[in-house]
């Protein structure tokens, strides 16, 4: 994992198309803005995990078969 320090209004660029900007830091909360092409899906981690669980249930995938599913950084087609 790459760990970076940023201040409000500073950004991080991922690839050529994704820009993450720190908008505000308030106590232990950080507000960020994400600029990405429409074809790039962006989800909070807990939402993404729920989507995967629902997709697994719908496909009838057993818990021990989850190793066959794409992980972080891989795209589902």
Secondary structure as UniProt FT lines:
FT   TURN            8..9
FT   STRAND          11..14
FT   TURN            15..17
FT   STRAND          18..26
FT   TURN            27..28
FT   STRAND          29..35
FT   TURN            38..39
FT   HELIX           45..59
FT   HELIX           63..68
FT   TURN            72..73
//
